[in-house]
C-alpha cells in the first residue's frame, strides 16, 4: 500500500494530511482523561498549520495549472441577433436619453432592454469593442458637444451635470478621450 515508488500527487497528500489531522485531534480528545484538554488544542493548531503549509507549497510549486478561458468563448452572439440588439440598444439609449442619468448601470440598462446584463456586456465588448462606461460616455460627450455649440453662456460644469457626469474631472477626462481636446477649447472653436 505505501510501497509505491512514485511520488504522491497533491490530492493524495491533501487527503492523507486531513485524515492524519482528524485522527490526531480525535486521539487528543479521546485521551484527554489521561492527559489534558490542551493537547486537543495543540493537535488542532498543528493540523491547521500543516494545512496552511500545504496550501502555500501547492501555490509555490503550482501542482495544478489552470488555463485562462477566453471570455465568452463558449457562446458568441450571432451576427443578425447582434445587429438587432445594437439597434435596440441605440434606440433605447437615445429615445429615453438614458445617458443623462448619472447613476445608470449596466444591469439597469439591460433590464430596459429585457436582456441579461452578461449579454449586454458581451454585446458591448465583442461587437462594439467598447466598455459600458465608454459606450455611455460617447453619448454624453455628443450631448455636451451639442450644448457647447448651441449655448455659449452655459458653464461647462452645468453642461457636465446635465449630460450625466458625476464629477467635472470625469467629464473632462471623457471629453478629452473622445474629442482629443478640452471642453473649453471645443467651445471656443464653435463660436
C-alpha positions, 0 to 999 in steps of 0.5 A, spaced: 500 500 500 505 505 501 510 501 497 509 505 491 515 508 488 512 514 485 511 520 488 504 522 491 500 527 487 497 533 491 490 530 492 493 524 495 497 528 500 491 533 501 487 527 503 492 523 507 494 530 511 486 531 513 485 524 515 492 524 519 489 531 522 482 528 524 485 522 527 490 526 531 485 531 534 480 525 535 486 521 539 487 528 543 480 528 545 479 521 546 485 521 551 484 527 554 482 523 561 489 521 561 492 527 559 489 534 558 484 538 554 490 542 551 493 537 547 486 537 543 488 544 542 495 543 540 493 537 535 488 542 532 493 548 531 498 543 528 493 540 523 491 547 521 498 549 520 500 543 516 494 545 512 496 552 511 503 549 509 500 545 504 496 550 501 502 555 500 507 549 497 501 547 492 501 555 490 509 555 490 510 549 486 503 550 482 501 542 482 495 544 478 495 549 472 489 552 470 488 555 463 485 562 462 478 561 458 477 566 453 471 570 455 465 568 452 468 563 448 463 558 449 457 562 446 458 568 441 452 572 439 450 571 432 451 576 427 443 578 425 441 577 433 447 582 434 445 587 429 438 587 432 440 588 439 445 594 437 439 597 434 435 596 440 440 598 444 441 605 440 434 606 440 433 605 447 439 609 449 437 615 445 429 615 445 429 615 453 436 619 453 438 614 458 445 617 458 443 623 462 442 619 468 448 619 472 447 613 476 445 608 470 448 601 470 449 596 466 444 591 469 439 597 469 440 598 462 439 591 460 433 590 464 430 596 459 432 592 454 429 585 457 436 582 456 441 579 461 446 584 463 452 578 461 449 579 454 449 586 454 456 586 456 458 581 451 454 585 446 458 591 448 465 588 448 465 583 442 461 587 437 462 594 439 469 593 442 467 598 447 466 598 455 459 600 458 462 606 461 465 608 454 459 606 450 455 611 455 460 616 455 460 617 447 453 619 448 454 624 453 460 627 450 455 628 443 450 631 448 455 636 451 458 637 444 451 639 442 450 644 448 457 647 447 455 649 440 448 651 441 449 655 448 455 659 449 453 662 456 452 655 459 458 653 464 461 647 462 460 644 469 452 645 468 453 642 461 457 636 465 451 635 470 446 635 465 449 630 460 450 625 466 457 626 469 458 625 476 464 629 477 467 635 472 474 631 472 470 625 469 467 629 464 473 632 462 477 626 462 471 623 457 471 629 453 478 629 452 478 621 450 473 622 445 474 629 442 482 629 443 481 636 446 478 640 452 471 642 453 473 649 453 477 649 447 471 645 443 467 651 445 471 656 443 472 653 436 464 653 435 463 660 436 
